[in-house]
Amino acid sequence: MLQARLMSYADTHLYRLGVNHQELPVNRPRCPVRNYIRDGFMASAANYDSAPNYWPNSYEESPKPDCVYKDPAWRLGEVIVDRFDSTAGHDDYTQAGNLYRMFDEGHRDRLARRIAGVLRQARREVQLRQLCHFFRADEDYGRRVAQKLGIDVGEFLQQAGKAAAS
């Protein structure tokens, strides 16, 4: 009976106090924990400054998943219970490409202009990473955004080819 309650305690804290229930002094772990749960309701203790609150990200010092701490799979009779990897086997580009191809010429141009206008404020590495996503959805999509950003796609593709060859 006591083992069954262990699961409900964390769930109860989450429901009653919110995602930051571990920041209350009585619930705070003795060893600091680095995660992406911050801000919001009941946030009080941590000062995260400008650290990113998302993963994956480009920052080496940010928390990353570690296989050492992964929960093992449970064998429950004839069934094995394990965490579902929501990132495996995704097709994130077909639907976006199909939508883009449905747009008329004017809509495509406005979309590329608006995306480039905001993406221009990002670091160069983020711009290039995002361009890869646009190219995977539709080649014309990637080329239009790259043109609006002033990025030479030919040079970019040559650099990517050299990196892949080495």
Backbone as CSV, one residue per row, in Angstrom:
resi,resn,N_x,N_y,N_z,CA_x,CA_y,CA_z,C_x,C_y,C_z
1,MET,0.821,-1.187,0.000,0.000,0.000,0.000,0.868,1.255,0.000
2,LEU,1.923,1.258,0.808,2.776,2.434,0.886,3.504,2.677,-0.429
3,GLN,3.890,1.608,-1.117,4.564,1.765,-2.407,3.642,2.413,-3.438
4,ALA,2.383,2.103,-3.395,1.424,2.676,-4.344,1.262,4.173,-4.112
5,ARG,1.429,4.625,-2.891,1.282,6.042,-2.580,2.433,6.887,-3.122
6,LEU,3.599,6.281,-3.330,4.760,7.047,-3.775,4.476,7.794,-5.069
7,MET,3.744,7.160,-5.967,3.436,7.812,-7.230,2.457,8.966,-7.024
8,SER,1.522,8.807,-6.140,0.498,9.830,-5.988,1.010,11.076,-5.278
9,TYR,2.064,10.975,-4.471,2.573,12.151,-3.775,3.071,13.207,-4.754
10,ALA,3.904,12.803,-5.698,4.428,13.763,-6.680,3.296,14.335,-7.520
11,ASP,2.352,13.507,-7.882,1.221,13.960,-8.683,0.367,14.959,-7.899
12,THR,0.183,14.704,-6.626,-0.590,15.611,-5.784,0.108,16.956,-5.647
13,HIS,1.426,16.938,-5.424,2.179,18.192,-5.349,2.039,18.974,-6.648
14,LEU,2.161,18.280,-7.756,2.061,18.944,-9.054,0.689,19.575,-9.232
15,TYR,-0.356,18.869,-8.836,-1.716,19.373,-8.999,-1.996,20.552,-8.066
16,ARG,-1.616,20.413,-6.812,-1.954,21.443,-5.829,-1.045,22.666,-5.890
17,LEU,0.251,22.457,-6.123,1.216,23.548,-6.017,1.763,24.024,-7.360
18,GLY,1.644,23.229,-8.411,2.140,23.626,-9.727,3.500,23.032,-10.040
19,VAL,4.019,23.388,-11.212,5.259,22.767,-11.690,6.470,23.126,-10.848
20,ASN,6.420,24.202,-10.122,7.567,24.622,-9.321,7.448,24.189,-7.858
21,HIS,6.713,23.129,-7.583,6.541,22.694,-6.191,7.860,22.290,-5.546
22,GLN,8.872,21.966,-6.364,10.163,21.570,-5.791,10.985,22.764,-5.322
23,GLU,10.523,23.971,-5.593,11.247,25.155,-5.130,10.868,25.557,-3.712
24,LEU,9.778,25.036,-3.192,9.423,25.320,-1.804,10.498,24.710,-0.902
25,PRO,10.896,25.401,0.135,11.987,24.886,0.979,11.771,23.458,1.469
26,VAL,10.561,23.100,1.811,10.319,21.761,2.337,10.452,20.694,1.241
27,ASN,10.239,21.064,-0.007,10.318,20.109,-1.111,11.625,20.187,-1.892
28,ARG,12.425,21.200,-1.644,13.630,21.428,-2.434,14.649,20.313,-2.180
29,PRO,15.230,19.748,-3.255,16.264,18.725,-3.054,17.522,19.337,-2.443
30,ARG,18.262,18.551,-1.708,19.475,19.062,-1.074,20.574,19.329,-2.098
31,CYS,20.603,18.535,-3.158,21.550,18.759,-4.252,20.820,19.510,-5.354
32,PRO,21.410,20.561,-5.897,20.716,21.314,-6.943,20.471,20.462,-8.182
33,VAL,19.329,20.655,-8.778,18.939,19.917,-9.969,18.833,20.898,-11.118
34,ARG,19.428,20.548,-12.257,19.345,21.414,-13.439,18.317,20.835,-14.387
35,ASN,17.274,21.589,-14.649,16.255,21.159,-15.597,15.679,22.390,-16.288
36,TYR,14.641,22.181,-17.053,14.057,23.285,-17.812,12.736,23.763,-17.225
37,ILE,12.396,23.316,-16.040,11.174,23.772,-15.395,11.517,25.022,-14.604
38,ARG,10.972,26.147,-15.026,11.269,27.398,-14.345,10.179,28.412,-14.653
39,ASP,10.282,29.547,-14.018,9.298,30.607,-14.189,7.919,30.090,-13.816
40,GLY,6.899,30.815,-14.142,5.538,30.373,-13.898,5.133,30.424,-12.444
41,PHE,4.068,29.729,-12.139,3.448,29.717,-10.824,4.394,29.182,-9.761
42,MET,4.538,29.894,-8.681,5.324,29.544,-7.500,6.831,29.533,-7.733
43,ALA,7.311,30.114,-8.803,8.757,30.191,-9.014,9.332,31.208,-8.036
44,SER,10.346,30.809,-7.283,10.865,31.731,-6.281,12.371,31.661,-6.114
45,ALA,12.948,30.499,-6.109,14.321,30.363,-5.654,15.368,30.545,-6.749
46,ALA,15.171,29.960,-7.887,16.229,29.895,-8.888,16.341,31.187,-9.683
47,ASN,17.563,31.515,-10.038,17.830,32.642,-10.916,18.513,32.074,-12.155
48,TYR,17.791,31.989,-13.259,18.301,31.332,-14.453,18.935,32.305,-15.438
49,ASP,18.840,33.593,-15.192,19.391,34.614,-16.078,18.944,34.379,-17.515
50,SER,19.884,34.286,-18.439,19.519,34.130,-19.842,19.714,32.703,-20.334
51,ALA,19.791,31.745,-19.435,19.952,30.344,-19.843,18.719,29.895,-20.621
52,PRO,18.907,29.068,-21.638,17.747,28.630,-22.438,16.811,27.750,-21.621
53,ASN,15.535,27.808,-21.953,14.558,26.981,-21.259,13.953,25.957,-22.209
54,TYR,14.740,25.466,-23.158,14.281,24.491,-24.133,15.431,23.556,-24.486
55,TRP,15.088,22.375,-24.936,16.072,21.416,-25.404,15.502,20.728,-26.617
56,PRO,16.227,20.463,-27.646,17.671,20.671,-27.803,17.989,22.136,-28.072
57,ASN,19.185,22.537,-27.684,19.633,23.903,-27.929,21.110,23.884,-28.298
58,SER,21.676,25.050,-28.555,23.057,25.162,-29.045,24.072,25.378,-27.929
59,TYR,23.651,25.402,-26.703,24.542,25.745,-25.608,25.097,24.492,-24.946
60,GLU,26.431,24.416,-24.882,27.090,23.232,-24.325,26.836,23.068,-22.830
61,GLU,26.717,24.191,-22.109,26.592,24.121,-20.649,25.182,23.821,-20.174
62,SER,24.229,23.712,-21.082,22.842,23.469,-20.678,22.616,21.983,-20.380
63,PRO,21.623,21.672,-19.552,21.356,20.267,-19.214,20.963,19.466,-20.446
64,LYS,21.422,18.221,-20.487,21.103,17.317,-21.591,20.702,15.960,-21.023
65,PRO,19.929,15.203,-21.764,19.569,13.866,-21.281,20.816,13.003,-21.097
66,ASP,20.811,12.196,-20.069,21.931,11.313,-19.784,21.389,9.898,-19.606
67,CYS,21.876,8.968,-20.405,21.389,7.580,-20.369,21.617,6.908,-19.021
68,VAL,22.563,7.414,-18.249,22.851,6.828,-16.940,21.628,6.896,-16.026
69,TYR,20.830,7.942,-16.190,19.688,8.158,-15.305,18.370,7.684,-15.903
70,LYS,18.430,6.979,-17.006,17.219,6.504,-17.662,16.570,5.395,-16.827
71,ASP,15.262,5.463,-16.705,14.541,4.398,-15.999,14.626,3.112,-16.798
72,PRO,14.896,2.002,-16.139,14.931,0.743,-16.886,13.521,0.303,-17.282
73,ALA,13.447,-0.506,-18.325,12.148,-1.050,-18.734,11.664,-2.034,-17.673
74,TRP,10.367,-2.091,-17.486,9.779,-2.997,-16.491,9.153,-4.168,-17.208
75,ARG,9.399,-5.352,-16.698,8.749,-6.541,-17.229,7.564,-6.855,-16.320
76,LEU,6.370,-6.703,-16.883,5.148,-6.977,-16.130,4.452,-8.173,-16.774
77,GLY,4.854,-9.348,-16.342,4.294,-10.550,-16.946,4.786,-10.704,-18.369
78,GLU,3.883,-10.697,-19.324,4.256,-10.842,-20.734,4.441,-9.493,-21.424
79,VAL,4.317,-8.418,-20.688,4.388,-7.074,-21.264,5.627,-6.369,-20.727
80,ILE,6.294,-5.617,-21.589,7.422,-4.793,-21.166,6.980,-3.330,-21.239
81,VAL,7.103,-2.627,-20.127,6.700,-1.230,-20.045,7.965,-0.380,-20.084
82,ASP,8.009,0.569,-21.006,9.170,1.438,-21.155,8.708,2.817,-21.605
83,ARG,9.569,3.795,-21.482,9.228,5.147,-21.924,9.116,5.183,-23.441
84,PHE,8.173,5.975,-23.927,7.965,6.139,-25.356,8.860,7.260,-25.860
85,ASP,9.653,6.975,-26.883,10.516,7.994,-27.478,9.710,8.739,-28.531
86,SER,9.261,9.935,-28.185,8.398,10.699,-29.087,9.166,11.313,-30.245
87,THR,10.494,11.247,-30.228,11.280,11.832,-31.308,11.626,10.817,-32.391
88,ALA,11.397,9.555,-32.161,11.784,8.517,-33.123,10.708,8.332,-34.190
89,GLY,11.145,8.245,-35.433,10.236,7.932,-36.522,9.290,9.042,-36.928
90,HIS,9.608,10.268,-36.612,8.727,11.384,-36.977,8.974,11.828,-38.399
91,ASP,7.916,12.218,-39.072,8.017,12.876,-40.368,7.519,14.298,-40.151
92,ASP,8.439,15.193,-39.864,8.067,16.562,-39.529,8.003,17.480,-40.743
93,TYR,8.284,16.961,-41.935,8.460,17.841,-43.080,7.416,17.670,-44.184
94,THR,6.823,16.522,-44.331,5.884,16.290,-45.430,4.684,17.219,-45.348
95,GLN,4.074,17.305,-44.179,2.886,18.136,-44.025,3.210,19.618,-44.249
96,ALA,4.339,20.081,-43.723,4.726,21.480,-43.921,4.998,21.761,-45.396
97,GLY,5.648,20.819,-46.087,5.918,20.997,-47.508,4.642,20.995,-48.332
98,ASN,3.717,20.111,-47.999,2.437,20.073,-48.713,1.663,21.378,-48.541
99,LEU,1.664,21.918,-47.336,0.987,23.189,-47.095,1.642,24.308,-47.900
100,TYR,2.957,24.354,-47.896,3.672,25.385,-48.644,3.334,25.313,-50.131
101,ARG,3.279,24.116,-50.685,2.984,23.950,-52.111,1.542,24.329,-52.462
102,MET,0.665,24.368,-51.473,-0.724,24.793,-51.715,-0.839,26.311,-51.875
103,PHE,0.123,27.061,-51.345,0.064,28.516,-51.396,0.286,29.013,-52.817
104,ASP,-0.302,30.179,-53.108,-0.016,30.804,-54.400,1.315,31.562,-54.292
105,GLU,1.775,32.082,-55.417,3.087,32.735,-55.480,3.208,33.898,-54.496
106,GLY,2.184,34.733,-54.409,2.209,35.870,-53.489,2.278,35.448,-52.036
107,HIS,1.527,34.413,-51.686,1.518,33.917,-50.306,2.888,33.356,-49.939
108,ARG,3.511,32.611,-50.855,4.849,32.055,-50.593,5.861,33.175,-50.355
109,ASP,5.769,34.218,-51.154,6.709,35.326,-51.014,6.506,36.050,-49.686
110,ARG,5.255,36.297,-49.318,4.981,36.960,-48.027,5.449,36.108,-46.854
111,LEU,5.224,34.796,-46.941,5.658,33.891,-45.871,7.172,33.935,-45.714
112,ALA,7.898,33.825,-46.828,9.366,33.850,-46.766,9.863,35.188,-46.228
113,ARG,9.236,36.283,-46.627,9.655,37.615,-46.165,9.440,37.758,-44.659
114,ARG,8.303,37.297,-44.181,8.013,37.419,-42.730,8.940,36.544,-41.894
115,ILE,9.166,35.327,-42.354,10.072,34.430,-41.609,11.480,35.014,-41.590
116,ALA,11.952,35.463,-42.740,13.306,36.019,-42.816,13.430,37.278,-41.962
117,GLY,12.371,38.076,-41.902,12.422,39.290,-41.091,12.681,39.003,-39.629
118,VAL,12.095,37.960,-39.122,12.300,37.590,-37.713,13.583,36.791,-37.542
119,LEU,13.862,35.894,-38.488,15.041,35.029,-38.394,16.338,35.823,-38.550
120,ARG,16.248,36.984,-39.154,17.426,37.841,-39.335,18.024,38.235,-37.985
121,GLN,17.216,38.251,-36.935,17.688,38.649,-35.604,18.425,37.523,-34.881
122,ALA,18.332,36.310,-35.407,18.954,35.159,-34.753,20.434,35.052,-35.139
123,ARG,21.185,34.261,-34.355,22.582,34.001,-34.678,22.678,33.239,-36.001
124,ARG,23.810,33.360,-36.671,24.004,32.745,-37.986,23.809,31.225,-37.929
125,GLU,24.324,30.583,-36.902,24.191,29.126,-36.797,22.718,28.711,-36.676
126,VAL,21.917,29.505,-36.006,20.494,29.214,-35.878,19.798,29.428,-37.221
127,GLN,20.189,30.470,-37.938,19.624,30.706,-39.264,19.891,29.520,-40.190
128,LEU,21.131,29.038,-40.188,21.488,27.919,-41.066,20.763,26.639,-40.667
129,ARG,20.635,26.410,-39.372,19.922,25.224,-38.906,18.452,25.291,-39.322
130,GLN,17.864,26.466,-39.218,16.466,26.624,-39.599,16.292,26.485,-41.103
131,LEU,17.243,26.980,-41.881,17.177,26.816,-43.335,17.158,25.340,-43.725
132,CYS,17.897,24.520,-42.988,17.870,23.071,-43.256,16.448,22.532,-43.124
133,HIS,15.720,22.994,-42.131,14.333,22.542,-41.958,13.458,22.984,-43.126
134,PHE,13.641,24.224,-43.572,12.837,24.708,-44.702,13.152,23.916,-45.967
135,PHE,14.414,23.601,-46.198,14.789,22.811,-47.375,14.211,21.406,-47.311
136,ARG,14.159,20.826,-46.134,13.582,19.476,-46.008,12.096,19.467,-46.312
137,ALA,11.419,20.559,-45.988,9.991,20.656,-46.288,9.776,20.876,-47.782
138,ASP,10.504,21.817,-48.374,10.383,22.095,-49.805,11.605,22.902,-50.225
139,GLU,12.231,22.520,-51.330,13.458,23.197,-51.758,13.212,24.670,-52.072
140,ASP,12.088,24.961,-52.727,11.765,26.357,-53.050,11.576,27.177,-51.777
141,TYR,10.980,26.580,-50.777,10.772,27.227,-49.476,12.116,27.653,-48.888
142,GLY,13.069,26.720,-48.842,14.387,27.021,-48.301,15.114,28.086,-49.101
143,ARG,15.028,27.993,-50.421,15.708,28.976,-51.275,15.136,30.383,-51.100
144,ARG,13.832,30.488,-50.987,13.209,31.814,-50.816,13.628,32.465,-49.502
145,VAL,13.575,31.688,-48.427,13.959,32.248,-47.114,15.437,32.613,-47.121
146,ALA,16.275,31.758,-47.707,17.708,32.049,-47.777,17.961,33.320,-48.574
147,GLN,17.248,33.494,-49.672,17.403,34.698,-50.491,17.020,35.943,-49.693
148,LYS,15.912,35.852,-48.947,15.473,37.006,-48.148,16.457,37.317,-47.025
149,LEU,17.159,36.281,-46.545,18.166,36.484,-45.497,19.500,36.948,-46.067
150,GLY,19.650,36.853,-47.381,20.923,37.226,-48.006,21.976,36.148,-47.866
151,ILE,21.564,34.904,-47.745,22.495,33.781,-47.608,22.636,33.114,-48.968
152,ASP,23.886,32.929,-49.416,24.152,32.258,-50.679,23.991,30.754,-50.472
153,VAL,22.944,30.202,-51.043,22.614,28.793,-50.829,23.673,27.890,-51.439
154,GLY,24.220,28.258,-52.598,25.253,27.443,-53.237,26.461,27.279,-52.342
155,GLU,26.915,28.380,-51.747,28.057,28.329,-50.824,27.721,27.483,-49.597
156,PHE,26.526,27.647,-49.099,26.084,26.901,-47.924,26.056,25.397,-48.218
157,LEU,25.540,25.008,-49.397,25.465,23.596,-49.764,26.853,23.006,-49.974
158,GLN,27.787,23.804,-50.524,29.168,23.335,-50.686,29.817,23.068,-49.330
159,GLN,29.601,23.973,-48.378,30.147,23.781,-47.038,29.556,22.539,-46.384
160,ALA,28.259,22.330,-46.575,27.611,21.155,-45.992,28.143,19.881,-46.642
161,GLY,28.392,19.928,-47.953,28.940,18.759,-48.654,30.342,18.429,-48.194
162,LYS,31.162,19.459,-47.972,32.520,19.233,-47.478,32.514,18.648,-46.082
163,ALA,31.618,19.153,-45.251,31.517,18.656,-43.871,31.065,17.203,-43.857
164,ALA,30.140,16.848,-44.755,29.639,15.472,-44.814,30.711,14.525,-45.340
165,ALA,31.581,15.001,-46.263,32.617,14.162,-46.849,33.746,13.866,-45.864
166,SER,34.006,14.783,-44.935,35.115,14.575,-43.989,34.725,13.795,-42.775
